[in-house]
Amino acid sequence: MDAGTLRAIEVFLNIGLPFLVLMGAYFIGSWIERRHFREIEKREKALKGMPVTTFELLPTNWHISRAELVSGSVVVSLDYFKRVIAGLRGIFGGRI
């Protein structure tokens, strides 16, 4: 191989390959996230008619025939990849 070809391979390995990996991770992550949100929407629609309250004392005119205890947990975490992409969008312009 000549020096020009080796230089082109070196540039691709140093710049192109990491860029392709990042773009692949971005698109795969976006696809997984969209699928997750569709699943959440589907579950929410299934439970749409269930009344939910956070009252300590119910109004006296309410007549309750059945009650269930529901508990939940939420994990809020940082997505460092999205933070990096948002930073790049902020630098080069575009809506974050």
C-alpha positions as CSV (number, residue, x, y, z in Angstrom):
1,M,0.0,0.0,0.0
2,D,1.2,3.5,-0.7
3,A,1.4,6.3,1.9
4,G,-1.8,8.0,0.7
5,T,-3.9,4.8,1.2
6,L,-2.4,4.2,4.7
7,R,-3.1,7.8,5.6
8,A,-6.8,7.5,4.4
9,I,-7.2,4.3,6.5
10,E,-5.7,6.0,9.5
11,V,-8.0,9.0,9.2
12,F,-11.0,6.7,8.8
13,L,-10.1,4.7,11.9
14,N,-9.4,7.8,14.0
15,I,-12.4,9.9,12.9
16,G,-14.8,7.9,10.7
17,L,-15.2,4.8,12.7
18,P,-15.9,6.5,16.1
19,F,-18.4,8.8,14.2
20,L,-20.2,5.7,12.7
21,V,-20.3,4.0,16.1
22,L,-21.8,7.2,17.7
23,M,-24.4,7.6,14.9
24,G,-25.3,3.9,15.2
25,A,-25.7,4.2,18.9
26,Y,-27.9,7.3,18.5
27,F,-30.2,5.7,15.9
28,I,-30.5,2.4,17.8
29,G,-31.1,4.3,21.1
30,S,-33.8,6.5,19.4
31,W,-35.5,3.4,18.0
32,I,-35.5,1.7,21.4
33,E,-36.8,4.8,23.1
34,R,-39.7,5.3,20.6
35,R,-40.6,1.6,21.0
36,H,-40.6,2.1,24.8
37,F,-42.8,5.2,24.6
38,R,-45.3,3.4,22.4
39,E,-45.5,0.6,24.9
40,I,-46.1,3.1,27.7
41,E,-48.9,4.8,25.7
42,K,-50.5,1.4,25.1
43,R,-50.5,0.6,28.8
44,E,-51.9,4.0,29.7
45,K,-54.7,3.6,27.2
46,A,-55.6,0.3,28.8
47,L,-55.9,1.9,32.2
48,K,-57.5,5.1,31.0
49,G,-60.9,4.6,32.7
50,M,-59.5,3.8,36.1
51,P,-60.0,6.7,38.5
52,V,-57.0,7.7,40.5
53,T,-56.9,10.1,43.5
54,T,-54.4,11.2,46.0
55,F,-56.9,12.4,48.5
56,E,-56.3,11.7,52.2
57,L,-60.0,12.0,52.8
58,L,-62.5,11.3,50.0
59,P,-65.5,13.7,49.5
60,T,-68.6,12.6,51.4
61,N,-70.7,12.4,48.3
62,W,-68.5,9.7,46.7
63,H,-69.7,6.1,47.0
64,I,-66.9,3.6,46.8
65,S,-67.6,0.0,45.8
66,R,-64.1,-1.2,45.4
67,A,-60.6,0.1,46.3
68,E,-57.1,-1.1,45.4
69,L,-53.7,-0.1,46.7
70,V,-51.3,0.9,43.9
71,S,-47.6,1.6,44.5
72,G,-44.9,2.5,42.0
73,S,-41.4,3.4,41.8
74,V,-39.6,5.8,39.4
75,V,-36.0,5.8,38.4
76,V,-34.7,9.1,37.1
77,S,-31.3,9.0,35.6
78,L,-29.0,11.0,33.3
79,D,-28.5,9.9,29.8
80,Y,-25.0,11.1,29.1
81,F,-25.2,10.3,25.4
82,K,-28.3,12.6,25.0
83,R,-26.5,15.2,27.0
84,V,-23.5,15.1,24.6
85,I,-25.8,15.3,21.5
86,A,-27.7,18.2,23.1
87,G,-24.4,20.0,23.6
88,L,-23.4,19.5,20.0
89,R,-26.8,20.8,18.8
90,G,-26.3,23.8,21.1
91,I,-22.9,24.5,19.5
92,F,-24.0,24.0,15.9
93,G,-27.5,25.4,16.3
94,G,-30.8,23.6,16.4
95,R,-33.6,23.0,18.8
96,I,-32.7,21.0,21.9
